């Protein structure tokens, strides 16, 4: 992992540890629940359902971002270790 990648991961981890991020996730979770509930009662067409599915997909991306970044970081570290071990 180069220094630029490390700096990016560090920035993400700093963000994920902040109170603002935790508060944002609460808001996103509430929005997802509201979207699901509203869709159940208000969707009248396939287009309405599709829009709601798109919104829910986006909200899930945000909710899973921390886990996704941590997985990518762990995989990068694992690959770096394998490369290092292979060269020695």
VENGIQUI-V565169 format. One record per pair of residues at least 6 apart in sequence whose C-alpha atoms are under 6 Angstrom apart, sorted by the first residue. I is the first residue (numbers start at 0). J is the second residue. Records with the same first field share a line. If there is no record, write none. Layout:
# VENGIQUI-V565169
I=J / J
This chain:
# VENGIQUI-V565169
42=48
